[in-house]
Amino acid sequence: MRLFRFLVAALVLAGLTATAAFAQESKEAANHLVSALDKTADPCVDFYQFACGSWKKNNPIPSDQSIWSRFGELAERNRTVLRGILENAAQAANRSANEQKIGDYYSTCINEDAINKKGVAVLKPEFDRINALKDKAGLPALLAHLHGQGIEGVFSFYSGADFKNAKEVIAQADQGGISLPDRDYYLKDDAASLELRKAYVEHLANTFKLLGDSPEKASAEAKAVMEIETALAKGSMDRVERREPEKIYHKISQQEWQALTPSFSFTKYLADLGTPAFSSINVATLDFFKALDAELKNVNLDDLKTYLRWHLVRSQSQSLPKAFVDEDFNFYGKTLQGTKELQARWKRCVAATDGDLGEALGQVFVEKYYPPEAKERTLKMVNQLEAALRQDISELPWMSEATKKQALVKLDAIQNKIGYPTKWRDYSALKIEKGDALGNSLRANAFEIHRQLAKIGKPLDKQEWQMTPPTVNAYYDPTENDINFPAGILQPPFYDFKADDALNFGGMGAVIGHELTHGFDDQGALFDPEGNLKNWWTPEDEKAFKERTQCIVDEYDQFVAVGDLHVRGKLTLGENTADNGGLRIAHMALMKSLADSGKHLEKIDGFTPEQRFFIGWGQIWCQNQTEQMARLLATNNEHSPGNFRTNGVVQNMPEFQKAWGCKAGQPMVRANACHVW
């Protein structure tokens, strides 16, 4: 629910896992290194193909996935672990309070027959409330009710750290109200976009028909929703532009916010939502709220009700009968992502439980599967990577001593959060009732939303986590200046305690380096050690920094993601900078670790430690994906495709070229290599 989540730089790796339960799998994972290789490929021509070619050939996309990767394998295994936890919690006697909640939530979610029998009638109270809207003056109260239950629409309202006073949490308002992945899906006029919009309108109409509306009425309703969402999209800011923090920071008074949208009473909305009193708010996109005012003046009241009905159904489709689930999947799964088959119900319910009760489930997960030594190993490696980055900053030839001093102060201030929170979330106020799937979902939403909104006006809690403990991912938050590694990521292919140091530094070491580098990418570098949006660069160093990041933009712009779509260099700049810097400092840390330990540089499986280091990096990103998913990610995702996360980095590294004996002129030897950190 964090407003500026687009500034939280994460790996974006799907899946969950556990440590102690996977000792045998850990051993097997280490053996996968050689079997995944394509030894017919020249590592100096296409290193990704060399590192992942056999894996890609032998691992087609499962029918219930749109993208399949090494982390997909990990996710599948871990879902089974979490399923075991949840099924035990559902059936066990003498359950703890957390076990009761996760067990009853999961068992209710999994009972599709009961959900089908209840039918769409479970939404009647919400439909009645929407239908009772007499005029537009009643919209603020209605929208407050819907937003308070996690039903999105019209605009977004959250809490979040003040960019220029990061110790304080303030109110945040932003664009929102659309159902396609991005504003551009409504605005582009190429053939693919036109076809997708046609399919979306058909999906809207099919949903309204499931609600009992006639085909003619459903068609008109679909058109109305599309018109409203298109108007909201036209007023929205482009996602590349949104990467510039100054462009999404406009701290104004409530009165100034109200003046942007006089047709909507924010005073009434806030009162009904139950927010704490506040005098100022960050309105991320001022022009959006101006466009919203024009749309509210023009929109027909019945069309507005239709739009809200749609967002209600869409947000709760997984708690509705199977026909709604299937229709939702037909568009968002099949059409948009190219997935052939809906995931099994139990998999979706594992994800839902983790989403709504993540720290309750995570606490059981950690107790059972996350040994203390895993945290100790990670902290040791973090310290090694921080030392390498400190050395890297100190030796940069393009940065002045004055800026280096400030950079080192920021590095020293980074907080390391490993494994799980120091204080677990208290879910005692959240009622989970067995047999009430929709109610459980709405109450869980309301619990989290009001927990977030209650932070307004209070000091920022830097001990709180934004990912659940079982998540296979990691992130850096510039307003908190911290790196976060949930328990779920601390194992193969990132870290394998049975593997050699080279593989582990190429995996987890590069991940740690990636997150540390985010503190100094094109966004992170704009924030000071306390998390404030503040320029700590000399003008000369800032110019040199921008020249080096532009090199990365230009490099990745040349890569073809899929078909006619190139990687968007500006959109992916932060992640590409973190990939390049992260692998470089991981290599520095490995070399120092080997030197300090006095280990001989012996070959394993025919590869030197440095070669295994780079193979470990490449094999993190082994993946297959549908064309639809590739296009979706190329358009909207801030991460480059796996092949370019691999090749785009190594072609900039003399260390790679030395390790593999690459010569000038070969594809993995970039003539004008980019080097920021």
C-alpha positions in Angstrom: 0.0 0.0 0.0 3.0 2.3 0.0 2.5 5.2 -2.4 6.0 5.5 -3.7 6.4 1.8 -4.3 7.8 2.6 -7.7 10.9 4.1 -6.0 11.4 0.9 -4.0 13.9 -0.8 -6.2 13.4 -4.6 -6.1 14.7 -7.6 -8.1 11.1 -8.6 -9.0 11.5 -12.3 -8.7 8.3 -14.3 -8.2 8.2 -17.1 -5.7 8.7 -18.3 -2.1 11.0 -20.8 -0.5 12.5 -22.3 2.7 16.0 -23.3 3.8 16.2 -26.3 6.1 13.6 -28.3 4.1 15.6 -28.1 0.9 19.0 -29.5 1.8 18.7 -32.2 -0.9 17.4 -29.7 -3.4 20.3 -27.5 -2.5 22.7 -30.2 -3.5 20.9 -30.8 -6.7 20.8 -27.1 -7.5 24.6 -26.9 -7.4 24.8 -29.8 -9.9 22.4 -27.9 -12.2 25.2 -25.5 -13.1 26.8 -27.8 -15.8 23.5 -29.3 -17.0 22.1 -25.8 -17.7 25.0 -24.8 -20.0 25.0 -24.8 -23.8 28.7 -25.7 -24.4 28.2 -25.3 -28.1 27.8 -21.6 -27.6 30.8 -19.3 -27.4 30.6 -17.3 -24.1 32.3 -14.4 -25.8 29.6 -14.2 -28.4 26.4 -14.9 -26.4 27.2 -15.6 -22.7 23.5 -15.9 -21.8 23.1 -18.7 -24.3 26.2 -20.4 -23.0 25.0 -20.1 -19.4 21.3 -20.9 -19.9 21.0 -22.6 -23.3 20.3 -26.2 -22.1 18.1 -25.0 -19.3 16.0 -23.0 -21.7 15.7 -26.0 -24.0 14.8 -28.4 -21.3 12.4 -26.2 -19.3 9.4 -25.1 -21.5 6.9 -22.8 -19.9 4.4 -24.7 -17.8 0.8 -24.3 -18.9 -0.2 -22.3 -15.8 2.7 -19.8 -16.2 3.5 -16.9 -18.6 7.1 -16.8 -17.6 9.3 -19.6 -16.3 12.7 -19.2 -14.7 15.0 -20.6 -12.1 12.9 -18.7 -9.6 9.8 -20.2 -11.0 11.2 -23.6 -10.1 11.9 -22.3 -6.7 8.4 -20.9 -6.4 6.8 -24.2 -7.2 8.8 -26.0 -4.6 8.1 -23.4 -2.0 4.3 -23.2 -2.7 4.2 -26.8 -1.6 6.0 -26.0 1.6 3.6 -23.1 2.3 0.6 -25.3 1.4 1.7 -27.8 4.0 1.9 -25.1 6.6 -1.6 -23.8 5.7 -3.2 -27.2 5.5 -1.8 -28.1 8.9 -3.0 -24.8 10.3 -6.5 -25.4 8.9 -6.8 -28.8 10.6 -4.6 -28.7 13.7 -6.0 -28.6 17.2 -4.7 -26.2 19.8 -3.9 -23.6 17.1 -2.2 -20.3 17.9 -4.1 -17.1 17.0 -2.0 -16.7 13.8 -2.5 -20.3 12.9 -6.3 -19.9 13.2 -6.3 -16.9 10.9 -4.1 -18.3 8.2 -5.7 -21.8 8.4 -9.3 -20.5 8.3 -8.5 -18.0 5.6 -6.8 -20.7 3.4 -9.5 -23.4 4.0 -12.2 -20.9 3.1 -10.4 -19.7 0.0 -9.8 -23.3 -1.2 -13.5 -24.2 -0.9 -14.6 -23.3 -4.4 -17.8 -25.3 -4.1 -19.0 -23.1 -1.2 -18.1 -20.0 -3.0 -20.0 -21.1 -6.1 -23.1 -21.9 -4.0 -23.2 -18.4 -2.5 -23.0 -17.0 -6.0 -22.8 -13.3 -6.8 -25.3 -12.5 -4.1 -22.4 -12.0 -1.7 -21.8 -8.6 -3.5 -25.4 -7.4 -3.0 -24.7 -5.1 -0.1 -22.0 -3.4 -2.0 -24.1 -3.2 -5.2 -27.0 -1.7 -3.2 -24.6 0.9 -1.8 -23.4 1.9 -5.3 -26.9 1.9 -6.7 -28.1 4.1 -3.9 -25.9 6.9 -5.1 -28.4 9.8 -5.8 -26.0 12.4 -7.2 -22.3 13.1 -7.6 -22.3 14.9 -4.3 -22.5 11.5 -2.7 -19.5 10.1 -4.5 -16.9 11.1 -1.8 -18.6 9.1 0.9 -19.1 6.1 -1.5 -15.6 6.2 -2.7 -14.2 6.4 0.9 -16.2 3.3 1.7 -14.9 1.4 -1.3 -11.3 2.6 -0.9 -11.4 1.6 2.7 -12.0 -2.0 1.6 -9.3 -2.1 -1.0 -11.6 -1.5 -3.9 -9.6 0.8 -6.2 -11.1 3.4 -8.5 -11.0 7.1 -9.6 -7.7 8.0 -7.8 -5.2 6.6 -5.3 -4.8 7.7 -1.6 -2.0 6.4 0.7 0.5 7.3 3.3 4.2 7.5 2.8 7.4 9.2 3.8 7.8 12.8 3.0 10.5 13.0 0.4 12.0 16.1 1.9 11.5 15.1 5.6 11.8 11.4 5.5 11.4 11.0 9.2 7.7 11.9 8.9 4.8 10.0 7.2 2.4 12.2 5.3 -0.7 11.8 3.2 -0.2 11.0 -0.5 -2.6 11.3 -3.4 -1.9 10.0 -6.9 -3.3 9.0 -10.2 -5.2 5.8 -10.5 -8.6 4.3 -11.6 -7.5 2.3 -14.6 -7.6 -1.5 -15.1 -5.1 -2.0 -17.9 -1.4 -2.2 -16.9 -0.5 1.3 -18.0 -1.9 4.5 -19.4 -0.3 3.9 -22.7 -2.6 0.9 -23.3 -5.5 3.3 -23.6 -3.6 5.9 -25.8 -1.5 4.1 -28.3 -3.0 3.5 -31.8 -0.8 0.7 -33.1 -2.5 -2.5 -34.3 -1.5 -4.5 -31.2 -2.9 -1.8 -28.8 -6.2 -1.5 -30.8 -6.6 -5.3 -30.7 -5.9 -5.4 -26.9 -8.4 -2.7 -26.2 -11.0 -4.5 -28.2 -10.4 -7.7 -26.2 -10.6 -5.6 -23.0 -14.0 -4.2 -23.9 -15.2 -7.7 -24.7 -14.0 -8.8 -21.2 -15.9 -5.9 -19.6 -19.1 -6.9 -21.4 -18.7 -10.6 -20.5 -18.3 -9.6 -16.8 -21.5 -7.5 -16.9 -23.3 -10.4 -18.5 -22.2 -12.7 -15.7 -23.8 -10.2 -13.3 -27.1 -10.8 -15.1 -27.2 -7.9 -17.5 -28.5 -8.3 -21.1 -26.0 -8.4 -23.9 -27.1 -4.9 -25.1 -26.8 -3.4 -21.7 -23.5 -5.1 -21.0 -22.1 -3.7 -24.2 -23.1 -0.2 -23.3 -21.7 -0.6 -19.8 -18.4 -1.8 -21.2 -18.2 1.2 -23.4 -18.9 3.5 -20.5 -16.1 2.0 -18.4 -13.7 2.2 -21.2 -14.5 5.9 -21.8 -14.0 6.8 -18.1 -10.8 4.9 -17.8 -9.5 6.4 -21.0 -10.2 9.9 -19.7 -8.2 9.0 -16.5 -5.4 7.6 -18.5 -5.1 10.8 -20.6 -4.6 12.8 -17.4 -2.0 10.4 -16.0 1.8 10.9 -16.1 4.0 8.6 -18.2 5.9 6.0 -16.1 9.3 7.0 -17.4 8.6 10.6 -16.3 7.5 9.3 -12.9 11.0 8.0 -12.3 12.1 11.5 -11.5 11.3 12.1 -7.8 11.0 15.9 -8.2 8.2 15.4 -10.7 6.0 13.4 -8.3 6.6 15.6 -5.2 4.2 18.4 -4.8 3.5 19.1 -1.1 0.5 21.4 -0.9 -2.3 22.2 1.6 -5.6 20.4 1.7 -7.2 23.6 0.4 -4.8 23.6 -2.6 -5.6 20.0 -3.3 -9.3 20.7 -3.2 -8.8 23.6 -5.6 -7.5 21.1 -8.2 -10.8 19.1 -8.2 -13.6 21.4 -7.0 -16.2 18.8 -8.2 -15.2 16.3 -5.5 -15.2 17.0 -1.7 -12.0 15.7 -0.4 -13.1 16.9 3.1 -16.0 14.6 3.0 -13.9 11.8 1.5 -11.2 12.0 4.2 -13.8 12.2 7.0 -15.6 9.1 5.9 -12.3 7.3 5.3 -11.3 8.1 8.8 -7.9 9.5 8.2 -5.9 11.4 10.9 -6.1 15.1 10.6 -3.3 16.7 8.5 -2.5 20.1 7.0 -0.4 19.2 4.0 -0.4 16.4 1.4 1.9 15.3 -1.4 -0.2 15.3 -4.6 2.1 13.3 -6.9 0.4 14.2 -10.2 -1.3 17.6 -10.1 -2.5 17.5 -13.7 -4.3 14.2 -13.1 -6.6 15.8 -10.4 -7.3 18.6 -12.8 -8.3 16.1 -15.5 -10.3 14.2 -12.9 -12.4 17.3 -12.2 -13.2 17.7 -15.9 -14.3 14.1 -16.1 -16.4 14.2 -13.0 -18.3 17.2 -14.4 -18.9 15.4 -17.7 -19.6 11.8 -16.7 -23.1 10.5 -16.5 -24.1 9.3 -13.0 -25.3 5.9 -14.2 -22.0 5.4 -16.1 -20.1 6.3 -12.9 -22.1 3.7 -11.0 -21.3 1.2 -13.7 -17.6 2.0 -13.5 -17.6 1.5 -9.7 -19.5 -1.8 -10.0 -16.8 -3.0 -12.4 -14.0 -2.1 -10.1 -15.7 -3.9 -7.2 -16.1 -7.1 -9.2 -12.6 -6.9 -10.7 -11.0 -6.4 -7.3 -12.8 -9.4 -5.7 -13.1 -11.8 -8.7 -11.1 -14.5 -6.9 -13.7 -14.6 -4.1 -16.5 -15.0 -6.6 -17.9 -18.0 -8.4 -15.8 -19.9 -10.9 -17.3 -18.2 -13.9 -15.9 -14.8 -12.7 -12.5 -16.3 -12.0 -12.4 -17.9 -15.5 -13.4 -14.7 -17.2 -10.8 -12.7 -15.3 -8.2 -15.2 -16.3 -9.3 -15.3 -19.9 -8.3 -11.6 -20.3 -5.6 -10.9 -17.7 -4.0 -14.4 -18.0 -4.6 -15.7 -21.5 -4.9 -12.5 -23.6 -2.6 -10.1 -21.7 0.1 -12.6 -20.6 -0.3 -15.6 -22.9 -0.9 -18.1 -20.0 -2.6 -21.2 -21.3 -4.1 -22.5 -18.1 -5.4 -21.1 -14.8 -3.3 -22.0 -11.8 -4.7 -24.6 -9.4 -6.9 -23.2 -6.8 -4.6 -24.1 -3.9 -1.7 -22.1 -5.5 -3.9 -19.0 -5.8 -5.0 -19.4 -2.2 -1.5 -19.7 -1.0 -0.7 -16.4 -2.7 -3.8 -14.8 -1.3 -3.0 -15.9 2.2 0.5 -14.5 1.9 -0.9 -11.3 0.5 -3.4 -10.7 3.2 -1.8 -12.3 6.2 1.9 -12.3 5.2 3.5 -11.8 8.5 1.2 -14.3 10.3 2.1 -16.9 7.7 5.7 -15.7 7.6 6.2 -16.1 11.3 5.3 -19.8 11.1 7.5 -20.1 8.0 10.5 -18.6 9.8 10.0 -20.8 12.9 10.0 -23.9 10.8 12.4 -23.3 8.0 14.7 -20.4 8.6 17.7 -21.3 10.8 19.7 -18.5 12.5 22.9 -19.5 10.6 21.3 -18.4 7.3 21.0 -14.9 8.7 24.6 -14.9 9.9 25.9 -16.0 6.5 24.0 -13.3 4.8 25.2 -10.6 7.2 28.8 -11.7 6.6 28.4 -11.4 2.9 26.6 -8.0 3.2 29.7 -6.8 5.1 32.0 -8.0 2.4 29.9 -6.3 -0.3 29.7 -3.1 1.6 33.5 -3.1 2.0 33.9 -3.7 -1.8 31.5 -0.8 -2.6 33.4 1.4 -0.1 36.6 0.6 -2.0 35.0 1.2 -5.3 33.7 4.6 -4.3 37.1 5.6 -2.8 38.9 4.7 -6.0 36.5 6.2 -8.6 38.5 8.4 -11.0 35.6 10.6 -12.1 34.4 11.7 -8.6 35.8 14.4 -6.5 36.9 13.9 -2.9 34.0 16.1 -1.6 31.3 13.9 -3.3 33.1 10.7 -2.3 33.0 11.8 1.3 29.2 12.3 1.1 28.7 9.0 -0.8 30.6 7.1 1.9 28.5 8.7 4.6 25.4 7.5 2.8 26.9 4.0 2.4 27.7 3.8 6.1 24.2 4.8 7.0 22.5 2.0 5.0 20.5 -0.2 7.3 20.6 -4.0 6.7 17.4 -5.9 7.3 17.8 -9.6 6.9 15.3 -12.4 7.1 12.3 -11.1 8.9 11.0 -8.2 11.0 12.3 -7.6 14.5 8.7 -7.0 15.5 5.9 -9.0 14.0 2.6 -7.4 12.9 -0.3 -7.8 15.2 -3.4 -9.2 13.4 -5.6 -9.5 16.5 -8.0 -6.8 15.2 -8.5 -8.6 12.0 -11.5 -11.0 12.0 -11.1 -14.1 9.8 -14.3 -16.1 9.6 -14.3 -19.6 8.2 -16.7 -19.9 5.3 -16.7 -16.1 4.4 -14.2 -15.8 1.5 -15.4 -12.4 0.3 -15.7 -11.0 3.8 -12.2 -12.2 4.8 -10.8 -10.5 1.7 -12.5 -7.2 2.3 -11.8 -7.2 6.0 -8.1 -8.0 5.4 -8.0 -5.1 2.9 -9.6 -2.8 5.4 -7.2 -3.8 8.2 -4.2 -3.1 6.1 -5.5 0.2 4.6 -6.4 1.6 7.9 -3.1 0.4 9.4 -1.3 2.4 6.7 -3.5 5.5 6.9 -3.0 5.6 10.7 0.7 6.4 10.1 -0.1 9.9 8.7 1.5 12.5 10.9 3.6 9.9 12.8 7.4 9.2 12.6 8.4 6.8 9.9 9.0 3.3 11.3 12.2 2.1 9.6 11.9 -1.4 11.1 8.8 -2.2 9.1 9.1 -4.5 6.1 7.4 -4.1 2.7 7.8 -7.8 1.7 6.7 -10.9 3.6 9.4 -13.2 5.0 8.9 -16.1 2.5 9.2 -13.8 -0.5 12.0 -14.6 -3.0 13.0 -11.0 -3.7 14.9 -8.1 -2.2 14.7 -4.3 -2.3 16.2 -1.0 -1.5 14.1 1.9 -0.2 15.7 5.4 -0.8 13.5 7.1 1.8 14.6 4.7 4.5 18.1 4.1 3.0 18.0 0.4 3.7 18.4 -2.9 2.0 16.0 -5.7 2.7 16.5 -9.5 2.2 13.5 -11.7 3.2 14.2 -15.2 4.3 12.8 -16.6 1.1 15.7 -15.4 -1.1 18.5 -16.7 1.0 19.1 -20.0 -0.8 19.7 -21.5 -4.3 20.1 -20.2 -6.9 21.2 -17.1 -4.9 23.0 -18.8 -2.0 23.9 -22.5 -1.6 25.8 -23.4 1.5 27.1 -26.5 -0.3 28.5 -24.5 -3.3 31.8 -22.8 -3.7 32.3 -19.1 -2.9 32.5 -18.2 -6.6 28.9 -19.4 -7.3 27.6 -17.7 -4.2 29.2 -14.4 -4.9 27.9 -14.6 -8.5 24.4 -15.2 -7.0 23.7 -13.7 -3.6 26.7 -11.5 -3.7 25.5 -9.9 -6.9 22.0 -9.5 -5.4 23.4 -7.8 -2.4 25.6 -5.6 -4.6 22.5 -4.9 -6.8 20.5 -3.5 -3.8 23.4 -1.6 -2.4 24.0 0.0 -5.8 20.4 1.1 -5.9 21.3 3.6 -3.2 23.5 5.3 -5.9 21.5 4.7 -9.1 19.8 7.6 -11.0 17.0 7.7 -8.4 18.8 6.6 -5.2 21.6 9.1 -5.8 19.1 11.9 -5.3 18.5 11.0 -1.7 20.8 11.7 1.2 21.8 9.4 4.1 18.6 10.2 6.0 16.4 9.4 3.1 15.7 13.0 2.1 15.4 14.2 -1.5 18.5 16.4 -1.4 21.4 17.1 -3.8 24.7 16.1 -2.2 26.7 16.2 -5.4 29.1 18.9 -6.7 27.9 20.2 -10.1 30.9 18.7 -11.9 30.4 15.2 -10.3 26.6 15.4 -11.1 27.4 16.1 -14.7 29.9 13.2 -14.9 27.4 10.9 -13.2 24.7 11.7 -15.8 27.1 11.2 -18.6 27.9 7.7 -17.3 24.2 6.8 -16.7 23.4 8.0 -20.2 25.9 5.5 -21.5 23.7 2.8 -19.9 20.5 4.3 -21.4 22.1 4.2 -24.9 23.4 0.7 -24.5 20.1 -0.9 -23.4 18.0 1.1 -25.9 19.8 -0.9 -28.6 18.6 -4.3 -27.3 15.5 -5.8 -28.9 13.2 -7.2 -26.2 10.7 -8.9 -28.5 9.5 -8.3 -32.0 9.4 -4.6 -32.7 9.9 -3.6 -29.1 13.2 -2.4 -27.8 14.3 -2.3 -24.1 13.4 1.1 -22.7 16.7 2.4 -21.6 15.3 5.3 -19.5 12.7 3.1 -17.8 15.1 0.4 -16.9 18.1 2.7 -16.1 17.9 2.2 -12.3 17.8 -1.6 -12.5 20.5 -1.7 -15.2 22.8 0.5 -13.2 22.2 -1.7 -10.2 23.0 -4.9 -12.2 26.2 -3.4 -13.6 27.4 -2.0 -10.3 26.2 -5.0 -8.3 28.1 -7.6 -10.3 31.3 -5.5 -10.4 31.5 -5.1 -6.6 30.5 -8.7 -6.0 33.5 -9.6 -8.2 35.7 -7.3 -6.1 34.4 -9.0 -2.9 35.1 -12.5 -4.2 38.6 -11.6 -5.2 39.3 -10.2 -1.8 37.7 -13.2 -0.1 39.8 -15.6 -2.0 43.0 -13.6 -1.4 42.3 -13.3 2.3 41.5 -17.0 2.7 44.6 -18.1 0.7 42.5 -20.5 -1.3 44.0 -21.8 -4.5 42.2 -20.9 -7.7 41.3 -24.5 -8.6 39.0 -25.4 -11.3 35.6 -27.1 -10.6 33.7 -28.8 -13.4 36.4 -27.5 -15.7 35.8 -23.8 -14.8 38.0 -21.4 -12.8 36.4 -19.6 -9.8 36.0 -16.4 -11.9 34.3 -18.3 -14.7 32.0 -20.0 -12.2 31.3 -16.5 -10.7 30.0 -15.3 -14.0 28.1 -18.5 -14.7 26.4 -18.1 -11.3 25.3 -14.6 -12.4 24.0 -15.7 -15.8 22.1 -18.7 -14.5 20.1 -16.5 -12.1 18.4 -15.0 -15.1 17.6 -18.2 -17.1 14.0 -17.8 -18.3 11.4 -18.6 -21.0 8.4 -16.4 -21.5 5.4 -16.1 -23.7 5.5 -13.4 -26.4 2.6 -11.7 -24.7 4.4 -11.5 -21.4 7.6 -10.4 -23.1 5.7 -7.5 -24.7 4.0 -6.6 -21.4 7.3 -6.5 -19.5 9.1 -4.6 -22.3 6.4 -2.0 -22.2 5.9 -1.6 -18.4 8.6 -3.2 -16.4 11.7 -1.4 -15.0 13.8 -4.5 -15.4 15.4 -5.7 -18.6 14.8 -9.2 -19.9 17.0 -11.9 -18.5 19.3 -12.2 -21.5 20.1 -8.5 -21.3 20.4 -8.5 -17.5 23.2 -11.0 -18.3 24.9 -9.9 -21.5 24.3 -6.2 -21.0 26.4 -6.4 -17.8 29.2 -8.7 -18.8 30.0 -6.9 -22.0 30.9 -3.9 -19.9 33.3 -5.8 -17.7 37.0 -6.3 -18.5 37.0 -8.9 -15.6 34.6 -11.0 -17.6 36.6 -10.7 -20.8 39.8 -11.7 -19.0 38.1 -14.7 -17.4 36.8 -16.1 -20.7 39.6 -14.9 -23.0 37.3 -12.7 -25.1 38.9 -10.5 -27.8 38.1 -7.0 -29.0 35.4 -7.0 -31.6 33.5 -9.9 -30.1 29.8 -9.2 -29.0 30.6 -9.6 -25.3 33.3 -6.9 -25.5 31.6 -3.6 -25.8 33.9 -1.0 -27.5 32.6 1.9 -25.4 32.0 0.1 -22.1 29.7 1.7 -19.6 31.0 2.1 -16.0 29.2 4.0 -13.3 30.0 2.2 -10.1 
